[in-house]
Amino acid sequence: MAKFTAQDIQPGQRFEQRQGFFWRVARLIQFPGEDAIHVQLINERDSSNTKTVSVSALLDRSLFKLVEK
């Protein structure tokens, strides 16, 4: 697989967190006054469980990995 970059992140993509949790990208967020783009994630088992992480954290393979279709 080619290197996955911030420009490749799209709503609907699935990521697995190291602890075995699966998250779906809900949206990308640009907070006012910040350069870093963030991503809102929704837990696939419990949609009321959400988290917001930076794109750099999402791309850190020690934290998350993209789940291929």
C-alpha positions as a Markdown table, in Angstrom:
| # | Residue | x | y | z |
|---|---|---|---|---|
| 1 | Met | 0.0 | 0.0 | 0.0 |
| 2 | Ala | 1.2 | 3.5 | -0.8 |
| 3 | Lys | 1.9 | 5.9 | 2.0 |
| 4 | Phe | -1.4 | 7.2 | 3.4 |
| 5 | Thr | -1.5 | 11.0 | 3.9 |
| 6 | Ala | -3.8 | 13.6 | 5.5 |
| 7 | Gln | -5.2 | 14.4 | 2.0 |
| 8 | Asp | -6.4 | 10.8 | 1.8 |
| 9 | Ile | -8.7 | 10.9 | 4.9 |
| 10 | Gln | -12.4 | 10.9 | 4.0 |
| 11 | Pro | -15.6 | 10.6 | 6.0 |
| 12 | Gly | -16.7 | 7.0 | 6.2 |
| 13 | Gln | -13.2 | 5.5 | 6.4 |
| 14 | Arg | -12.6 | 3.0 | 9.2 |
| 15 | Phe | -9.6 | 2.9 | 11.5 |
| 16 | Glu | -8.6 | 0.4 | 14.1 |
| 17 | Gln | -7.1 | 1.6 | 17.4 |
| 18 | Arg | -4.4 | -0.4 | 19.1 |
| 19 | Gln | -6.8 | -1.6 | 21.8 |
| 20 | Gly | -9.0 | -3.3 | 19.1 |
| 21 | Phe | -11.6 | -0.5 | 18.9 |
| 22 | Phe | -12.9 | 0.4 | 15.5 |
| 23 | Trp | -13.7 | 4.0 | 14.6 |
| 24 | Arg | -15.3 | 5.6 | 11.6 |
| 25 | Val | -14.4 | 9.1 | 10.4 |
| 26 | Ala | -17.4 | 11.3 | 10.8 |
| 27 | Arg | -15.9 | 14.6 | 9.6 |
| 28 | Leu | -12.7 | 16.7 | 9.3 |
| 29 | Ile | -12.5 | 19.8 | 11.5 |
| 30 | Gln | -10.5 | 23.0 | 11.2 |
| 31 | Phe | -10.6 | 24.8 | 14.5 |
| 32 | Pro | -10.3 | 28.6 | 14.3 |
| 33 | Gly | -6.8 | 29.8 | 14.9 |
| 34 | Glu | -5.2 | 26.4 | 14.6 |
| 35 | Asp | -3.2 | 25.0 | 11.7 |
| 36 | Ala | -3.7 | 21.4 | 12.5 |
| 37 | Ile | -6.7 | 19.6 | 11.0 |
| 38 | His | -8.6 | 17.3 | 13.4 |
| 39 | Val | -11.0 | 14.3 | 12.7 |
| 40 | Gln | -14.1 | 13.4 | 14.6 |
| 41 | Leu | -14.3 | 9.7 | 15.1 |
| 42 | Ile | -17.4 | 7.6 | 16.0 |
| 43 | Asn | -17.0 | 4.2 | 17.7 |
| 44 | Glu | -18.5 | 1.5 | 15.6 |
| 45 | Arg | -20.0 | -0.4 | 18.6 |
| 46 | Asp | -21.4 | 2.6 | 20.4 |
| 47 | Ser | -22.2 | 5.6 | 18.2 |
| 48 | Ser | -22.6 | 7.8 | 21.3 |
| 49 | Asn | -18.9 | 7.3 | 21.9 |
| 50 | Thr | -17.0 | 9.9 | 19.9 |
| 51 | Lys | -13.6 | 11.4 | 20.0 |
| 52 | Thr | -11.7 | 14.1 | 18.2 |
| 53 | Val | -8.0 | 13.5 | 17.3 |
| 54 | Ser | -5.5 | 15.4 | 15.2 |
| 55 | Val | -4.9 | 14.1 | 11.7 |
| 56 | Ser | -1.2 | 13.5 | 12.8 |
| 57 | Ala | -2.4 | 11.2 | 15.6 |
| 58 | Leu | -4.7 | 9.4 | 13.2 |
| 59 | Leu | -1.8 | 8.8 | 10.8 |
| 60 | Asp | 0.5 | 7.5 | 13.6 |
| 61 | Arg | 0.6 | 3.8 | 13.0 |
| 62 | Ser | 1.5 | 3.1 | 16.6 |
| 63 | Leu | -2.0 | 4.5 | 17.5 |
| 64 | Phe | -4.3 | 3.8 | 14.6 |
| 65 | Lys | -4.3 | 1.8 | 11.3 |
| 66 | Leu | -6.5 | 2.2 | 8.3 |
| 67 | Val | -8.9 | -0.7 | 7.8 |
| 68 | Glu | -8.9 | -1.5 | 4.1 |
| 69 | Lys | -12.2 | -2.3 | 2.4 |
